[in-house]
Amino acid sequence: MSTQEQLNKLKKALVIAQSNGNQLFISNIERDIAALEAGQASPIIAEYLTDAEREAEKGL
């Protein structure tokens, strides 16, 4: 999945989280969007995936 596709999905998820008032999800999604827009890795992926899963993600 391209960075732009990830951003599009995250922005859709952000709208839903905002409409539901889920501040934890809002914060996490906003953090991910900011990182991807800055050309950095997703903090959520970096935090929760194992090294093997991260390597597999790079190969996609």
Secondary structure per residue as TSV (DSSP state, phi and psi in degrees):
chain	resnum	aa	ss	phi	psi
A	1	M	-	360.0	132.7
A	2	S	-	-74.2	163.6
A	3	T	H	-59.9	-41.1
A	4	Q	H	-63.9	-39.2
A	5	E	H	-64.4	-41.5
A	6	Q	H	-61.8	-44.4
A	7	L	H	-61.4	-42.9
A	8	N	H	-59.9	-44.7
A	9	K	H	-66.4	-41.4
A	10	L	H	-64.5	-38.9
A	11	K	H	-66.6	-36.2
A	12	K	H	-66.0	-42.7
A	13	A	H	-64.5	-35.4
A	14	L	H	-63.5	-42.1
A	15	V	H	-59.9	-43.1
A	16	I	H	-66.0	-45.9
A	17	A	H	-60.9	-40.3
A	18	Q	H	-65.4	-39.9
A	19	S	H	-68.1	-27.8
A	20	N	H	-88.2	-11.4
A	21	G	T	73.0	23.2
A	22	N	-	-85.9	93.5
A	23	Q	H	-63.2	-35.5
A	24	L	H	-63.0	-47.4
A	25	F	H	-64.1	-41.7
A	26	I	H	-58.1	-48.7
A	27	S	H	-61.4	-45.0
A	28	N	H	-65.4	-42.2
A	29	I	H	-67.3	-43.2
A	30	E	H	-61.7	-38.1
A	31	R	H	-64.6	-42.1
A	32	D	H	-65.8	-44.1
A	33	I	H	-59.7	-46.8
A	34	A	H	-60.3	-41.9
A	35	A	H	-65.1	-47.5
A	36	L	H	-63.6	-39.7
A	37	E	H	-66.3	-26.3
A	38	A	T	-88.6	2.0
A	39	G	T	80.8	17.6
A	40	Q	-	-101.5	166.8
A	41	A	-	-71.6	153.7
A	42	S	-	-63.2	124.4
A	43	P	H	-61.0	-34.1
A	44	I	H	-66.7	-44.7
A	45	I	H	-63.4	-44.6
A	46	A	H	-61.3	-34.3
A	47	E	H	-80.9	-36.8
A	48	Y	H	-107.5	-18.8
A	49	L	S	-89.6	149.5
A	50	T	-	-74.1	167.6
A	51	D	H	-57.9	-42.1
A	52	A	H	-63.9	-40.9
A	53	E	H	-66.4	-39.1
A	54	R	H	-64.5	-41.2
A	55	E	H	-64.1	-40.8
A	56	A	H	-64.8	-37.5
A	57	E	H	-63.6	-38.2
A	58	K	H	-64.5	-32.8
A	59	G	T	-76.5	-10.5
A	60	L	-	-76.0	360.0
